[in-house]
């Protein structure tokens, strides 16, 4: 696969949040100056053609198959750090993935993993699912990204196409609360079955939570006895 060259001027930014203060904390009485920090959180936005290298060939093959089926399945394409990300509409995610797997000119036979991200500031698309694909036939890689709102955290499961996604989707549901429709057994895989909430979400409480160990309880740090 040739190394694409993407001119910097064709890279847009998608702003998802603006954070103030150190660690996003305000009103702490901090006199160090860190409380005055303002930081824009932005992700690479849509990239315009040409993408460079093999990326144009991959996009052409996929869009041609989608057009034949009259499916508007891709929101936009991002080329960043010599990697291609297809932002896929969740209602068509399984159809797009099936084309990527089965079409001879694409042939992404391997799903390397599924993971999640929570962006509370990305209104209406707070939950992101990332699917990493590998074509051993053509020695190419591609990333799919599917978004869903907090109010409706459902995306299609990739297990019917790539059984190896099973455990990855379970972990993503366990940590982020993203529901993978069509998964054969969406249960917790890292946290205990009765664990409340999903601990890698940005709105999950940070510290001060009692931790259970096989029926015993280890109290939160601020409630323990002081030895000073």
C-alpha positions in Angstrom: 0.0 0.0 0.0 1.5 3.3 -1.0 1.8 6.1 1.5 -0.8 8.8 0.7 0.0 12.5 0.9 -2.9 14.6 2.3 -2.3 18.4 2.1 -2.9 20.1 5.4 -5.2 22.7 3.9 -7.8 20.0 3.1 -8.1 18.9 6.7 -11.1 20.4 8.5 -11.9 20.2 12.2 -15.0 19.0 14.0 -15.3 20.7 17.3 -16.9 18.5 19.9 -16.3 20.4 23.2 -14.6 23.4 24.8 -13.0 22.8 28.1 -12.0 25.3 30.7 -9.8 25.0 33.8 -7.4 22.2 34.7 -9.0 18.8 34.4 -12.3 20.6 33.4 -12.7 21.8 37.0 -14.1 25.2 37.7 -14.7 27.2 40.9 -11.9 25.5 42.8 -10.2 28.6 44.0 -7.1 27.7 42.0 -4.7 30.7 42.0 -2.0 29.0 39.9 -3.5 30.3 36.6 -4.6 26.9 35.4 -8.2 27.7 36.2 -8.1 30.2 33.3 -7.2 27.6 30.7 -9.5 27.2 27.7 -9.0 24.3 25.4 -10.9 23.4 22.3 -11.5 19.7 21.7 -11.6 19.0 18.0 -11.4 15.9 15.8 -10.4 15.8 12.2 -13.3 16.6 9.9 -14.3 15.4 6.4 -11.4 15.1 3.9 -12.0 16.1 0.3 -10.8 14.2 -2.8 -8.3 13.1 -3.8 -7.5 11.0 -0.7 -4.2 9.7 -2.0 -2.6 6.3 -2.3 -5.0 3.3 -2.2 -7.6 5.3 -0.3 -9.3 6.5 -3.5 -9.5 3.0 -4.9 -11.1 1.7 -1.7 -13.6 4.6 -1.7 -14.5 4.2 -5.4 -15.2 0.5 -5.0 -17.4 1.0 -1.9 -19.3 4.0 -3.3 -19.9 2.1 -6.6 -21.5 -0.8 -4.7 -23.6 1.5 -2.5 -24.8 3.4 -5.5 -25.9 0.1 -7.2 -27.9 -0.7 -4.1 -29.2 2.9 -3.8 -27.8 3.1 -0.2 -26.6 6.4 1.3 -24.5 4.6 3.8 -21.5 6.9 4.3 -21.6 10.3 6.0 -18.1 11.4 5.2 -14.5 10.1 4.9 -11.6 11.2 7.1 -8.0 10.8 6.2 -5.7 11.5 9.1 -2.2 10.3 10.0 -2.2 8.1 6.8 -5.3 6.3 8.0 -8.8 6.1 6.5 -11.9 6.4 8.6 -15.4 5.9 7.0 -18.2 7.5 9.1 -21.0 5.1 8.5 -24.8 5.8 9.1 -25.8 3.3 11.7 -29.0 2.3 9.9 -26.8 1.1 7.0 -23.7 0.0 9.0 -24.3 -3.8 8.5 -24.9 -3.4 4.7 -21.7 -1.2 4.3 -19.7 -3.7 6.4 -21.0 -6.7 4.3 -19.9 -5.0 1.1 -16.4 -4.3 2.6 -16.1 -8.0 3.5 -17.5 -9.6 0.4 -16.6 -7.4 -2.6 -13.6 -8.8 -4.4 -12.0 -5.4 -4.8 -12.2 -4.7 -1.1 -12.2 -8.0 0.8 -11.8 -6.9 4.4 -11.8 -10.4 5.8 -10.6 -9.6 9.4 -12.2 -7.4 12.1 -9.3 -6.5 14.4 -11.5 -5.1 17.1 -14.4 -3.0 18.2 -14.2 -0.1 20.7 -16.2 2.8 22.0 -15.7 6.5 22.9 -18.0 8.8 24.8 -18.0 12.5 23.7 -20.7 14.2 25.9 -20.2 17.5 24.0 -20.9 15.9 20.6 -24.6 16.7 20.7 -26.9 14.0 19.2 -23.9 11.7 18.5 -22.3 11.3 21.9 -21.4 7.6 21.5 -18.9 6.5 18.9 -18.2 2.9 17.9 -14.9 2.2 16.1 -14.5 -0.9 14.0 -11.0 -1.7 12.7 -10.8 -3.8 9.5 -7.9 -5.6 7.7 -7.8 -6.9 4.2 -5.2 -9.6 4.0 -6.0 -10.1 0.3 -5.0 -6.5 -0.6 -2.9 -5.6 2.4 -5.1 -2.7 3.4 -6.6 -1.3 6.5 -9.7 0.8 7.1 -11.6 2.1 10.1 -15.4 2.4 10.4 -16.9 4.8 12.8 -20.6 4.7 13.8 -22.3 7.2 16.1 -25.4 7.1 18.3 -27.0 9.5 20.7 -27.0 8.9 24.5 -30.8 8.8 24.3 -30.8 5.9 21.8 -27.5 4.0 22.3 -28.1 1.3 19.7 -25.8 0.2 16.8 -25.9 -3.0 14.7 -23.7 -5.9 15.9 -20.8 -6.9 13.6 -20.8 -10.5 15.0 -23.0 -11.9 12.1 -20.2 -10.8 9.7 -17.1 -11.2 11.9 -17.6 -13.6 14.8 -14.3 -12.2 16.4 -16.2 -9.0 17.2 -18.2 -10.9 19.9 -15.9 -10.2 22.9 -15.0 -6.7 21.8 -18.7 -5.7 21.6 -19.3 -7.1 25.0 -16.5 -5.1 26.5 -17.7 -1.9 24.7 -21.2 -2.4 26.1 -19.8 -3.2 29.5 -17.7 0.0 29.7 -19.9 2.5 27.6 -23.4 1.1 27.6 -23.6 0.9 23.8 -26.2 -1.7 22.8 -25.2 -3.9 19.9 -28.4 -5.1 18.2 -28.2 -8.7 17.0 -25.3 -9.7 19.3 -25.8 -13.3 20.4 -25.1 -12.7 24.2 -24.5 -9.1 25.2 -23.4 -9.6 28.8 -20.7 -8.0 31.0 -17.2 -9.3 30.3 -15.0 -7.2 32.6 -17.1 -5.8 35.4 -19.2 -7.9 37.8 -22.7 -8.8 36.5 -24.4 -6.6 39.1 -22.1 -3.6 38.6 -24.1 -0.3 38.3 -23.4 1.9 35.2 -20.7 1.8 32.6 -17.4 3.1 34.0 -15.6 4.5 31.0 -18.3 7.0 30.2 -17.3 10.6 30.8 -20.3 11.2 33.1 -19.4 8.2 35.3 -18.4 9.3 38.9 -14.7 9.7 39.3 -13.7 8.1 42.6 -15.5 7.8 45.9 -17.2 4.5 44.9 -17.4 1.5 47.2 -15.6 -1.5 45.6 -16.9 -4.9 46.3 -14.6 -8.0 46.7 -16.6 -11.3 46.7 -19.2 -10.2 49.1 -17.0 -7.9 51.2 -17.0 -4.1 50.8 -13.9 -1.8 50.7 -15.2 1.6 51.6 -14.5 4.7 49.5 -11.2 6.4 50.4 -12.8 9.5 51.9 -14.8 7.4 54.4 -11.9 5.4 55.7 -10.2 5.8 59.1 -7.4 8.4 59.2 -4.0 7.1 60.5 -2.3 10.5 60.7 
